[in-house]
C-alpha cells in the first residue's frame, strides 16, 4: 500500500491490520509459487526487512497525519479470537459505519491463515 499524501477529509481513517512480516513474506512466496508468477527477487531476509520498513513508514505516516484516525489490529489475534478485536474495531469506527458489525466474525476464515509465526513482535 503506497500512501503519497494523507486523505483530505478530517476524520477519515480506518484499521491497519498488523501481521508478522515473516508470515507475510512466506505467504507471498507461497502465493507466487501457487500462481506460477514471479515475485520480488529478494533474499527472504531482505524481503522481511523491506516489509517491516514499509509497515513502519505507514505507521509513521498515519501518526503524522493529524486528521487521520486509525487503529492497529493484530491480525493473528483477529483470526484466532475474533470477538475482542471486532469489538475494538466497532468501538473505534462506530456502528453507523459498520451497520452489520454482528456479522463480521462470520466472514473470518481461519483456514486462510496458513502461515503462522508464534513469537513475532508484529505490533511493535
Secondary structure, DSSP 4 states (H G I P E B T S, - for coil): ---SS--SSTTEEEEEEE--HHHHHHHHHHHHHHHT-------HHHHHHHHHHHHHHHHHHHHH-TTEEEEEEEHHHHHHSHHHHHHHHHHHH-TTT-TTGGGGGGG--GGG-----TT--TT-
